[in-house]
Amino acid sequence: MRAGAVTAAATLMMLMSSPAMAVTRDDGDNPGSGLSVAQTLGLFVLAPLVLFAIIAGLVMLPSLGKGKKK
């Protein structure tokens, strides 16, 4: 019961809060130009895949060098 009440209250607070303050700019704000589609895909898709492949290759490298010994 308590968990349900906490969940309901948190959900209600998230729905009631509005992003009205996001419209006004702060004094130090100086946003740069946005990313293009190619830059976004490269940064958030291609870069993690390349890093994953490099790390996986480095992890598999010792076992590939041993070969099968009987």
Biopython code that builds the backbone (N, CA, C, O; Angstrom):
import numpy as np
from Bio.PDB.StructureBuilder import StructureBuilder

atoms = [
    (1, "MET", "N", (0.824, -1.187, 0.000)),
    (1, "MET", "CA", (0.000, 0.000, 0.000)),
    (1, "MET", "C", (0.874, 1.259, 0.000)),
    (1, "MET", "O", (0.625, 2.215, -0.734)),
    (2, "ARG", "N", (1.906, 1.222, 0.850)),
    (2, "ARG", "CA", (2.778, 2.381, 0.934)),
    (2, "ARG", "C", (3.536, 2.588, -0.374)),
    (2, "ARG", "O", (3.689, 3.719, -0.836)),
    (3, "ALA", "N", (4.016, 1.481, -0.976)),
    (3, "ALA", "CA", (4.747, 1.586, -2.236)),
    (3, "ALA", "C", (3.855, 2.155, -3.334)),
    (3, "ALA", "O", (4.304, 2.966, -4.144)),
    (4, "GLY", "N", (2.606, 1.736, -3.359)),
    (4, "GLY", "CA", (1.667, 2.260, -4.342)),
    (4, "GLY", "C", (1.421, 3.743, -4.146)),
    (4, "GLY", "O", (1.322, 4.496, -5.115)),
    (5, "ALA", "N", (1.322, 4.164, -2.887)),
    (5, "ALA", "CA", (1.092, 5.582, -2.606)),
    (5, "ALA", "C", (2.304, 6.413, -3.015)),
    (5, "ALA", "O", (2.158, 7.503, -3.568)),
    (6, "VAL", "N", (3.505, 5.893, -2.741)),
    (6, "VAL", "CA", (4.718, 6.628, -3.116)),
    (6, "VAL", "C", (4.831, 6.710, -4.627)),
    (6, "VAL", "O", (5.175, 7.762, -5.168)),
    (7, "THR", "N", (4.544, 5.610, -5.315)),
    (7, "THR", "CA", (4.608, 5.601, -6.773)),
    (7, "THR", "C", (3.590, 6.561, -7.366)),
    (7, "THR", "O", (3.902, 7.305, -8.296)),
    (8, "ALA", "N", (2.381, 6.548, -6.835)),
    (8, "ALA", "CA", (1.345, 7.447, -7.334)),
    (8, "ALA", "C", (1.728, 8.908, -7.089)),
    (8, "ALA", "O", (1.516, 9.759, -7.953)),
    (9, "ALA", "N", (2.284, 9.197, -5.927)),
    (9, "ALA", "CA", (2.672, 10.575, -5.614)),
    (9, "ALA", "C", (3.808, 11.034, -6.532)),
    (9, "ALA", "O", (3.803, 12.164, -7.020)),
    (10, "ALA", "N", (4.782, 10.146, -6.761)),
    (10, "ALA", "CA", (5.897, 10.517, -7.631)),
    (10, "ALA", "C", (5.420, 10.744, -9.057)),
    (10, "ALA", "O", (5.861, 11.684, -9.718)),
    (11, "THR", "N", (4.525, 9.890, -9.532)),
    (11, "THR", "CA", (3.979, 10.046, -10.879)),
    (11, "THR", "C", (3.193, 11.344, -10.992)),
    (11, "THR", "O", (3.297, 12.057, -11.990)),
    (12, "LEU", "N", (2.412, 11.643, -9.973)),
    (12, "LEU", "CA", (1.633, 12.878, -9.973)),
    (12, "LEU", "C", (2.539, 14.102, -9.980)),
    (12, "LEU", "O", (2.258, 15.083, -10.668)),
    (13, "MET", "N", (3.624, 14.045, -9.217)),
    (13, "MET", "CA", (4.547, 15.183, -9.176)),
    (13, "MET", "C", (5.230, 15.383, -10.528)),
    (13, "MET", "O", (5.457, 16.516, -10.951)),
    (14, "MET", "N", (5.556, 14.281, -11.202)),
    (14, "MET", "CA", (6.186, 14.409, -12.513)),
    (14, "MET", "C", (5.214, 14.974, -13.539)),
    (14, "MET", "O", (5.608, 15.751, -14.409)),
    (15, "LEU", "N", (3.956, 14.590, -13.440)),
    (15, "LEU", "CA", (2.962, 15.093, -14.384)),
    (15, "LEU", "C", (2.604, 16.543, -14.110)),
    (15, "LEU", "O", (2.299, 17.293, -15.036)),
    (16, "MET", "N", (2.639, 16.940, -12.855)),
    (16, "MET", "CA", (2.242, 18.295, -12.490)),
    (16, "MET", "C", (3.354, 19.314, -12.766)),
    (16, "MET", "O", (3.073, 20.488, -13.005)),
    (17, "SER", "N", (4.610, 18.869, -12.732)),
    (17, "SER", "CA", (5.696, 19.824, -12.962)),
    (17, "SER", "C", (5.759, 20.155, -14.446)),
    (17, "SER", "O", (5.666, 19.273, -15.300)),
    (18, "SER", "N", (5.914, 21.407, -14.729)),
    (18, "SER", "CA", (5.946, 21.832, -16.118)),
    (18, "SER", "C", (7.328, 22.375, -16.456)),
    (18, "SER", "O", (8.019, 22.887, -15.576)),
    (19, "PRO", "N", (7.731, 22.275, -17.682)),
    (19, "PRO", "CA", (9.040, 22.791, -18.076)),
    (19, "PRO", "C", (9.013, 24.286, -18.395)),
    (19, "PRO", "O", (9.688, 24.740, -19.318)),
    (20, "ALA", "N", (8.237, 25.040, -17.636)),
    (20, "ALA", "CA", (8.086, 26.464, -17.924)),
    (20, "ALA", "C", (9.404, 27.214, -17.749)),
    (20, "ALA", "O", (9.656, 28.194, -18.450)),
    (21, "MET", "N", (10.237, 26.766, -16.829)),
    (21, "MET", "CA", (11.500, 27.459, -16.594)),
    (21, "MET", "C", (12.515, 27.164, -17.695)),
    (21, "MET", "O", (13.532, 27.852, -17.791)),
    (22, "ALA", "N", (12.262, 26.167, -18.517)),
    (22, "ALA", "CA", (13.192, 25.826, -19.586)),
    (22, "ALA", "C", (13.138, 26.855, -20.718)),
    (22, "ALA", "O", (14.040, 26.906, -21.554)),
    (23, "VAL", "N", (12.101, 27.658, -20.745)),
    (23, "VAL", "CA", (11.951, 28.651, -21.801)),
    (23, "VAL", "C", (12.880, 29.828, -21.574)),
    (23, "VAL", "O", (13.430, 30.388, -22.523)),
    (24, "THR", "N", (13.055, 30.202, -20.312)),
    (24, "THR", "CA", (13.904, 31.362, -20.014)),
    (24, "THR", "C", (15.367, 30.946, -20.046)),
    (24, "THR", "O", (15.713, 29.839, -19.634)),
    (25, "ARG", "N", (16.215, 31.828, -20.532)),
    (25, "ARG", "CA", (17.648, 31.556, -20.645)),
    (25, "ARG", "C", (18.358, 32.051, -19.397)),
    (25, "ARG", "O", (17.982, 33.069, -18.816)),
    (26, "ASP", "N", (19.386, 31.320, -18.992)),
    (26, "ASP", "CA", (20.218, 31.767, -17.887)),
    (26, "ASP", "C", (21.268, 32.739, -18.395)),
    (26, "ASP", "O", (21.489, 32.855, -19.600)),
    (27, "ASP", "N", (21.910, 33.433, -17.471)),
    (27, "ASP", "CA", (22.902, 34.432, -17.862)),
    (27, "ASP", "C", (24.088, 33.820, -18.581)),
    (27, "ASP", "O", (24.604, 34.419, -19.524)),
    (28, "GLY", "N", (24.532, 32.655, -18.167)),
    (28, "GLY", "CA", (25.721, 32.062, -18.753)),
    (28, "GLY", "C", (25.458, 31.159, -19.936)),
    (28, "GLY", "O", (26.392, 30.553, -20.461)),
    (29, "ASP", "N", (24.218, 31.050, -20.372)),
    (29, "ASP", "CA", (23.888, 30.152, -21.479)),
    (29, "ASP", "C", (24.492, 30.634, -22.788)),
    (29, "ASP", "O", (24.373, 31.803, -23.154)),
    (30, "ASN", "N", (25.131, 29.729, -23.473)),
    (30, "ASN", "CA", (25.646, 30.018, -24.800)),
    (30, "ASN", "C", (25.651, 28.693, -25.574)),
    (30, "ASN", "O", (26.711, 28.116, -25.814)),
    (31, "PRO", "N", (24.476, 28.222, -25.958)),
    (31, "PRO", "CA", (24.419, 26.926, -26.623)),
    (31, "PRO", "C", (25.083, 26.970, -27.991)),
    (31, "PRO", "O", (24.993, 27.962, -28.714)),
    (32, "GLY", "N", (25.746, 25.883, -28.325)),
    (32, "GLY", "CA", (26.400, 25.806, -29.624)),
    (32, "GLY", "C", (25.416, 25.375, -30.690)),
    (32, "GLY", "O", (24.218, 25.230, -30.444)),
    (33, "SER", "N", (25.955, 25.173, -31.882)),
    (33, "SER", "CA", (25.094, 24.718, -32.969)),
    (33, "SER", "C", (24.767, 23.239, -32.755)),
    (33, "SER", "O", (25.525, 22.513, -32.112)),
    (34, "GLY", "N", (23.659, 22.813, -33.287)),
    (34, "GLY", "CA", (23.221, 21.437, -33.123)),
    (34, "GLY", "C", (24.036, 20.472, -33.967)),
    (34, "GLY", "O", (24.773, 20.877, -34.866)),
    (35, "LEU", "N", (23.893, 19.201, -33.667)),
    (35, "LEU", "CA", (24.583, 18.163, -34.427)),
    (35, "LEU", "C", (23.767, 17.797, -35.664)),
    (35, "LEU", "O", (22.537, 17.845, -35.651)),
    (36, "SER", "N", (24.469, 17.433, -36.724)),
    (36, "SER", "CA", (23.772, 16.947, -37.909)),
    (36, "SER", "C", (23.383, 15.494, -37.674)),
    (36, "SER", "O", (23.786, 14.892, -36.679)),
    (37, "VAL", "N", (22.610, 14.936, -38.578)),
    (37, "VAL", "CA", (22.181, 13.545, -38.445)),
    (37, "VAL", "C", (23.382, 12.615, -38.499)),
    (37, "VAL", "O", (23.457, 11.657, -37.731)),
    (38, "ALA", "N", (24.316, 12.884, -39.391)),
    (38, "ALA", "CA", (25.513, 12.044, -39.518)),
    (38, "ALA", "C", (26.362, 12.119, -38.254)),
    (38, "ALA", "O", (26.875, 11.100, -37.793)),
    (39, "GLN", "N", (26.514, 13.304, -37.697)),
    (39, "GLN", "CA", (27.287, 13.442, -36.465)),
    (39, "GLN", "C", (26.609, 12.723, -35.308)),
    (39, "GLN", "O", (27.277, 12.081, -34.498)),
    (40, "THR", "N", (25.294, 12.826, -35.225)),
    (40, "THR", "CA", (24.562, 12.169, -34.157)),
    (40, "THR", "C", (24.680, 10.657, -34.259)),
    (40, "THR", "O", (24.926, 9.980, -33.260)),
    (41, "LEU", "N", (24.503, 10.124, -35.468)),
    (41, "LEU", "CA", (24.627, 8.672, -35.639)),
    (41, "LEU", "C", (26.054, 8.202, -35.362)),
    (41, "LEU", "O", (26.256, 7.148, -34.758)),
    (42, "GLY", "N", (27.025, 8.969, -35.793)),
    (42, "GLY", "CA", (28.407, 8.603, -35.541)),
    (42, "GLY", "C", (28.747, 8.605, -34.065)),
    (42, "GLY", "O", (29.449, 7.717, -33.582)),
    (43, "LEU", "N", (28.253, 9.596, -33.352)),
    (43, "LEU", "CA", (28.568, 9.740, -31.941)),
    (43, "LEU", "C", (27.833, 8.739, -31.065)),
    (43, "LEU", "O", (28.419, 8.185, -30.135)),
    (44, "PHE", "N", (26.559, 8.498, -31.348)),
    (44, "PHE", "CA", (25.751, 7.683, -30.460)),
    (44, "PHE", "C", (25.521, 6.260, -30.945)),
    (44, "PHE", "O", (25.011, 5.433, -30.189)),
    (45, "VAL", "N", (25.884, 5.951, -32.188)),
    (45, "VAL", "CA", (25.707, 4.588, -32.709)),
    (45, "VAL", "C", (27.049, 3.996, -33.125)),
    (45, "VAL", "O", (27.438, 2.935, -32.638)),
    (46, "LEU", "N", (27.750, 4.670, -34.015)),
    (46, "LEU", "CA", (28.974, 4.116, -34.576)),
    (46, "LEU", "C", (30.104, 4.039, -33.548)),
    (46, "LEU", "O", (30.778, 3.014, -33.450)),
    (47, "ALA", "N", (30.313, 5.095, -32.794)),
    (47, "ALA", "CA", (31.397, 5.112, -31.809)),
    (47, "ALA", "C", (31.240, 4.005, -30.754)),
    (47, "ALA", "O", (32.218, 3.313, -30.469)),
    (48, "PRO", "N", (30.054, 3.811, -30.165)),
    (48, "PRO", "CA", (29.926, 2.705, -29.207)),
    (48, "PRO", "C", (30.131, 1.331, -29.841)),
    (48, "PRO", "O", (30.699, 0.441, -29.207)),
    (49, "LEU", "N", (29.676, 1.144, -31.086)),
    (49, "LEU", "CA", (29.894, -0.141, -31.750)),
    (49, "LEU", "C", (31.372, -0.400, -32.001)),
    (49, "LEU", "O", (31.847, -1.522, -31.825)),
    (50, "VAL", "N", (32.096, 0.630, -32.411)),
    (50, "VAL", "CA", (33.537, 0.481, -32.641)),
    (50, "VAL", "C", (34.261, 0.190, -31.333)),
    (50, "VAL", "O", (35.129, -0.681, -31.283)),
    (51, "LEU", "N", (33.909, 0.914, -30.277)),
    (51, "LEU", "CA", (34.520, 0.656, -28.976)),
    (51, "LEU", "C", (34.219, -0.754, -28.489)),
    (51, "LEU", "O", (35.099, -1.417, -27.939)),
    (52, "PHE", "N", (33.002, -1.218, -28.680)),
    (52, "PHE", "CA", (32.631, -2.573, -28.291)),
    (52, "PHE", "C", (33.465, -3.595, -29.056)),
    (52, "PHE", "O", (33.958, -4.560, -28.472)),
    (53, "ALA", "N", (33.622, -3.385, -30.351)),
    (53, "ALA", "CA", (34.395, -4.324, -31.164)),
    (53, "ALA", "C", (35.863, -4.343, -30.738)),
    (53, "ALA", "O", (36.476, -5.410, -30.694)),
    (54, "ILE", "N", (36.428, -3.191, -30.426)),
    (54, "ILE", "CA", (37.822, -3.127, -29.984)),
    (54, "ILE", "C", (37.999, -3.844, -28.649)),
    (54, "ILE", "O", (38.931, -4.630, -28.481)),
    (55, "ILE", "N", (37.110, -3.575, -27.709)),
    (55, "ILE", "CA", (37.210, -4.205, -26.392)),
    (55, "ILE", "C", (36.990, -5.710, -26.501)),
    (55, "ILE", "O", (37.712, -6.483, -25.871)),
    (56, "ALA", "N", (36.006, -6.137, -27.289)),
    (56, "ALA", "CA", (35.766, -7.570, -27.462)),
    (56, "ALA", "C", (36.964, -8.245, -28.120)),
    (56, "ALA", "O", (37.333, -9.358, -27.746)),
    (57, "GLY", "N", (37.568, -7.584, -29.089)),
    (57, "GLY", "CA", (38.755, -8.143, -29.737)),
    (57, "GLY", "C", (39.919, -8.274, -28.771)),
    (57, "GLY", "O", (40.627, -9.281, -28.786)),
    (58, "LEU", "N", (40.123, -7.271, -27.934)),
    (58, "LEU", "CA", (41.203, -7.335, -26.955)),
    (58, "LEU", "C", (40.962, -8.426, -25.913)),
    (58, "LEU", "O", (41.907, -9.060, -25.444)),
    (59, "VAL", "N", (39.715, -8.640, -25.556)),
    (59, "VAL", "CA", (39.389, -9.697, -24.596)),
    (59, "VAL", "C", (39.589, -11.070, -25.218)),
    (59, "VAL", "O", (40.057, -11.985, -24.539)),
    (60, "MET", "N", (39.246, -11.239, -26.494)),
    (60, "MET", "CA", (39.370, -12.544, -27.156)),
    (60, "MET", "C", (40.797, -12.833, -27.610)),
    (60, "MET", "O", (41.126, -13.987, -27.885)),
    (61, "LEU", "N", (41.641, -11.830, -27.695)),
    (61, "LEU", "CA", (42.995, -11.991, -28.214)),
    (61, "LEU", "C", (43.823, -13.059, -27.474)),
    (61, "LEU", "O", (44.469, -13.866, -28.141)),
    (62, "PRO", "N", (43.837, -13.102, -26.145)),
    (62, "PRO", "CA", (44.642, -14.142, -25.476)),
    (62, "PRO", "C", (44.164, -15.561, -25.775)),
    (62, "PRO", "O", (44.985, -16.467, -25.910)),
    (63, "SER", "N", (42.873, -15.766, -25.880)),
    (63, "SER", "CA", (42.383, -17.118, -26.143)),
    (63, "SER", "C", (42.620, -17.538, -27.594)),
    (63, "SER", "O", (42.733, -18.731, -27.875)),
    (64, "LEU", "N", (42.696, -16.601, -28.498)),
    (64, "LEU", "CA", (42.969, -16.935, -29.891)),
    (64, "LEU", "C", (44.431, -17.340, -30.085)),
    (64, "LEU", "O", (44.741, -18.158, -30.950)),
    (65, "GLY", "N", (45.322, -16.769, -29.283)),
    (65, "GLY", "CA", (46.735, -17.068, -29.414)),
    (65, "GLY", "C", (47.119, -18.435, -28.872)),
    (65, "GLY", "O", (48.120, -19.004, -29.307)),
    (66, "LYS", "N", (46.354, -18.973, -27.940)),
    (66, "LYS", "CA", (46.683, -20.261, -27.326)),
    (66, "LYS", "C", (46.472, -21.414, -28.264)),
    (66, "LYS", "O", (47.286, -22.337, -28.290)),
    (67, "GLY", "N", (45.415, -21.396, -29.029)),
    (67, "GLY", "CA", (45.098, -22.501, -29.917)),
    (67, "GLY", "C", (44.600, -23.706, -29.122)),
    (67, "GLY", "O", (44.472, -23.640, -27.899)),
    (68, "LYS", "N", (44.323, -24.800, -29.818)),
    (68, "LYS", "CA", (43.833, -26.004, -29.150)),
    (68, "LYS", "C", (45.006, -26.915, -28.830)),
    (68, "LYS", "O", (45.755, -27.321, -29.719)),
    (69, "LYS", "N", (45.153, -27.225, -27.567)),
    (69, "LYS", "CA", (46.215, -28.143, -27.133)),
    (69, "LYS", "C", (45.555, -29.381, -26.543)),
    (69, "LYS", "O", (44.601, -29.299, -25.768)),
    (70, "LYS", "N", (46.092, -30.523, -26.932)),
    (70, "LYS", "CA", (45.537, -31.784, -26.397)),
    (70, "LYS", "C", (46.570, -32.516, -25.612)),
    (70, "LYS", "O", (46.296, -33.594, -25.084)),
]
sb = StructureBuilder()
sb.init_structure("model")
sb.init_model(0)
sb.init_chain("A")
sb.init_seg("    ")
for serial, (resi, resn, name, xyz) in enumerate(atoms, 1):
    if name == "N":
        sb.init_residue(resn, " ", resi, " ")
    sb.init_atom(name, np.array(xyz, "f"), 0.0, 1.0, " ", f" {name:<3s}", serial, name[0])
structure = sb.get_structure()
